[in-house]
Amino acid sequence: MSHEHDALRPSLRHGRQALSIPGPSVMPDSVLAAMHRPMPNIYEGELVELSMSVLEDLPKVAHTSGTPYITISNGHGAWEMALTNTLCRGDKVLVLESGRFAVVWGEMATQLGLDVEVLLAPDASTAVDVDAVADRLAADTAHEIRAILVVQVDTATSVRNDVEALRAAIDGAGHPALFMVDCIASMGCERYLMDEWGVDVTVAASQKGMMVPPGLGLVWANQRAHDARATADLVTGYWDWNQRNDPAEHYKRYSGTPPIPHLYGMREALDLLLGEGMDQVWARHEILAGAVHAAVQAWSVDDGLGFFIADPAERSFATTTIRTNSIDVDDLRLRAERDAGLVLGLGIGADDPRFRIGHMGHLNPPMLLGTLGTIEAVLTAMDAPMGGSGVAAAAAALAPHL
Ligand SMILES: *Cc1c(COP(=O)(O)O)cnc(C)c1O
């Protein structure tokens, strides 16, 4: 079939566009509706109560008794808040590479004047090597490393790191560095127990598993992180934790006017998440991810599609990166979007052809099977090599849960 758009050929894209990229995710209609409202008084009354209720509930999502902070920014702002409130110029920071995002967080740290060392991943498609972390920390007998930065899930490769095992390695080495985890891709999708796993600072953002449009950064900080705040010299006005805690005027919690529509949206999203229950939310994502993984496994063939992450235990439940090998990935994504109204995530951070399916947030089987079925139809249209039906495999993976 022709690549060109044929005026006589009907396009099937009309209808609700399906967004299957790893953030922003599909927003629940109730979240969008909650945001669409007139502006309230920001000094007292309903908005203040709503804001305090959001701050009270955010720790439940990360399973922590630590303090939550909301920035009016994306995840990059949350990264900056985490670093500047806890560290001093010249401090040594160890970045654990796995895919792309931890390294970019490290680049920000370098710009801030921190001394960044990147512990390189053994391979682009594997999780952080916990033993290598243990060795590096054991070698740091002077405890020069002040903070360790890692992502729970890397959104470029779809690898999931074992945060609990990393904490065990830090403890095994008796190392006092602050442990900071980027959960921007994974919060609200992957099991995450901040306190139990001994994470000192967690960062996230609104637009992925948290199901609120882009615009909020989220930071959770424990007592060790707040102790570090006392000596941190990178802190600047907007990001400063101190002025946000128990201020006389409520707006100071946001260093200015609160992000009102987003707070209403977050209230609704928290009601959805906590109403479902975090254990159920995580289990749902694991099951839905299982369907995606079953589809990719079925499609897989030497010169066609295949998993980017080789080890099944290291595959994220929030997003999946798929190698396309001989299949023209640009054509695949173009046909999906132009002809069928399905937006797939483009490959980032490498030259080898790949695409990504986001399966975070507000998601159920018809949405997911629509995505997988459309991909399969496009592969068929392209005469692409295919092992078997991914849709059949995904349906079979879901069946025990229905
Ligand atoms: C999306 C993402 C980021 C960047 O978040 P922004 O909101 O775009 O700043 C950082 N880290 C991870 C793991 C992500 O998935």
The ligand as a Gaussian input file, in Angstrom:
#p B3LYP/6-31G(d) Opt

LIG

0 1
 C        9.364000      12.495000      32.063000
 C       10.572000      12.236000      32.886000
 C       11.434000      13.268000      33.281000
 C       11.244000      14.678000      32.827000
 O       10.079000      15.213000      33.347000
 P        9.593000      16.654000      32.860000
 O        8.282000      16.806000      33.526000
 O        9.525000      16.601000      31.378000
 O       10.605000      17.633000      33.343000
 C       12.487000      12.958000      34.093000
 N       12.713000      11.707000      34.517000
 C       11.925000      10.680000      34.148000
 C       12.226000       9.302000      34.639000
 C       10.836000      10.923000      33.323000
 O       10.048000       9.900000      32.937000

